[in-house]
Amino acid sequence: MEEQTQRRAGARVLFVEDDDVIREATQLALERVGFRVTAVPDGLQGLESFRAGAPDIALLDVMVPGMDGVSLCRRIRDESTVPVIMLSARADSIDVVLGLEAGADDYVTKPFDVSVLVARLRAVMRRFGHAGGGARQAVEEEAAAAGPLRFGDLEVDTEGMEVRRGGERIALTPTEMRLLLEFSAAPGTVLSRDRLLERVWDYGWGGDTRVVDVHVQRLRAKIGQDRIETVRGFGYKLRA
């Protein structure tokens, strides 16, 4: 059923990869399961295609000519909240963290199994299409009775999907919004990295906790450094 839904939806993927074999094989594999793929070999063409085609998701290799994937991710993030997945050849590379800090929502290491890539793409599309999951349901039930949630000078409007700090609207990416909703659903409760990976990134099997750490850092920079507390050895909690 899920695959049939994905086929009907025909999500548009911008794929930037300079290796001809990987690019062509991956494009065919993704199109076979229903994605519509625009595949280009360098970052400059990637930016041009992004601006011309308004994709639903971008899949960017870190090391591409013209404009590297991290720089391209920054340019995309300056203009859009479209989800971005980075491809990196080394799991322990600083490129992974740089990509996440540039605004990427997730990453996949090379070489990759196409089925894993497809699963990751679908997971991202699910959470971007449904901005809250279990946390959103819990938060909205409370919000229906009490209105926007408030934590000090931070206001979270779960119906309008807006966040304000000191009365000024804050622009969050969908992943940052999902992360904040998880914290808002249980203020003062320590949430482990594994739980956040499962609820926000849809990783039932676990994953790289650097994804969580970098996104928490990005969220702190927007809502206030002291609003989310690190509980060493356990995880993070939102200060009520």
N, C-alpha and C positions, 0 to 999 in steps of 0.2 A: 504493500500500500504506500509506504513512504517513497519507494523508488518511483512508483507511478505518479505520485504527487510531484516529485522533483522533475520528472520528464515533462509533465504538463506545464510546470512553472518555467522551465527552460532558463534557469538562472544564467546571467551573462557573466562570464569570467574573462578578465584581462590577464593574460599569462605572459610574463616577460622572462625569457630564458634564451641565452645565447648559444647553447649547445643544440645544434640542429636535430640530432637524434632524439635527445630528451624532449625537446620542444614538440616535435612532430608526433612522437609516440604518446606523449602525455595528452596532447590535444585530441588525438583520436580516441584515447581511452575515456577522457572526460565527455567527449561528444557522444560516445557510445551509451553512456548512462544518462544522457539528457541535458547536459550543460551546453550552453552556446559559448564557444571559446574564440576569442580574438588573441592570437599568439604572435608576438613580435620579438626580435632578437636583441634589442638594446633599450636602455632607459629613456632616451630621447623619444624614440618611437612609442614607448610605453606611455609617456606623458601626453603625447599627441593623441594617442588612441583613447586614453582615459578621458581627455577633454572632449573628444569627438563622440565617444560612444556611451558614456555614463554607465559603466558596468555595475553589476550587483556586488561583485567581489573582485579583489585584485590579488593575484598570486605572483610574487616578485622574487626572482633569484637575487641574492645579495651581490654576487660578482658578475655584473653585466657591463658591457662597454657603453660609452656615451654619457650615461649618468648611472651610477651604481644604484642598487636596489634600496639602500638605506636613504640616499638622497631623494630618490623617486618617492619613497614612502612619505618623507617629510613634505614634499610638494603636494602629494595627494591629500595628506592630512590637513594642510593649510586650506584646502578648497572643499573638503568633503569629509563626512564621517563613514564613508563606504568601508566595509571590513577589508582588512589587509592581512594576508598570510605571507610570511617570508620563507624562502627556501635557503638553507645554509648547508654547506658541505661538511661542516664540523660542528658537532653538538656542543663542544666546550669552547667554541670560538667567541671572542668578544663581539663578533658580528651579530650573534643572537641577541645580546643585551642591547647593542646599538639599534638594532631593528625595532625591538620593543619600545625603547626610549623614543624612537622616531615616530611612534604611533601605531606600529603594527599590533594586531590583536592576537596573533598566534604565529607559530613557526613550525616548519617540518624540516627534518634533516635529510640530506642526500647521502647515499642513494635511498630512495623511498619506494615502498610498495604502493602501486597505484590504488589498491583497495584502501590502504591507510589514508592516502591523500583524499580520496573521495569521501571517506568517513569524516575526515577533518573539515572538508569544505561543507558537507551537509550539516555538521554540528554547528559551524559558524552561521550558516544560513538559518538554521532553526532558532538560534538564540537572538539573531538580529531581527527575525520576523516576529518573535515573541519576547518582548523586552524584559520579562521578569521571572518567568518560571514559578517555582514554588514560593520564592520570596515575594514576588509581586503580588500573588494572591493573598498572602498573609498581610502584607503592608496595605493593600487596597481595602481589605476588610476593616482595618483600623481607620484608614483614611476616610472611608465612607461615613463613619460616625463622627470623626474628630477633625476632618479637614486635613490640610497639609501637615506633615510631620515637621517638628522643629527641634533642633539640637543646638542650643546656643543661638548664634547668629545664622545658623544654617537651616534653610527651609527646603523640604523635599515634597513637591507636588506630584503624587503618584498617579493622579488622573491625567494631568497635563504633561507628565513626564518632563518636568522642569525643576531646576535646582537654583536657589538663590542664596547668596551669602551677603549679609548686611543689606538686603534689599536689591542687590544687583544680580542679574541673571548670569549663571555660569554655564558655559558650553561644555557638555560632556559627550564623549563618544558613547555609542550603545554599550560597549563592554564596560566602560567606567560607570555608566548608569546602572547596569546590572550588578556590578560590584557594590555600589552604594546602596542599592535596594536590599542586597543580602545583609549588609551591616545594619541598615535601618530597620529590618524585620526583627533584629535581636540586639538592640542597643545595650552596651555593657557586657555582652556575652562574647567570650573569646571564640573566634572562628578559626579553625585550623586551615593551613594552606591546602591540605587534601580536600577538605570540605568545600573550600572556595573553588578549587579546580573542578570538582564534581558539579557544583551548582551553577557556576558562572561559565565555565569553559566546557561543560558537558563531558568531562573526562571521568567516566565511571571506572576506568582502569588505572587511574593515576596519571601523573605527568610531571613535567619539569616545573618545580616551584618558582623558578626565576620569573615565569610568566606572571605569577601572582605578585611577587615582590615588586617588579617593575611597575605593574599597573597600580599597586597601592601607592607607590611613590608619585606616580602621575596624578592620582586622585588627590593625595595630600596637597600637592602643589596648587590644586584648584580650590579645595574646600577648607584648607588650613592645615598646616603641618601637625598641629597638636590635636586635631579632631579624631584621627585614627591612631590608636596606641599600639605599639609593638609589645607583645607579651612574650619575652624571650623563651624559646623552646616550645611554644605552644601555637602562636599565631598572632592574630590581630583582633582588636575590638574597637567599636565606635563609642566614643565618650558621649554619654547621654547629656 
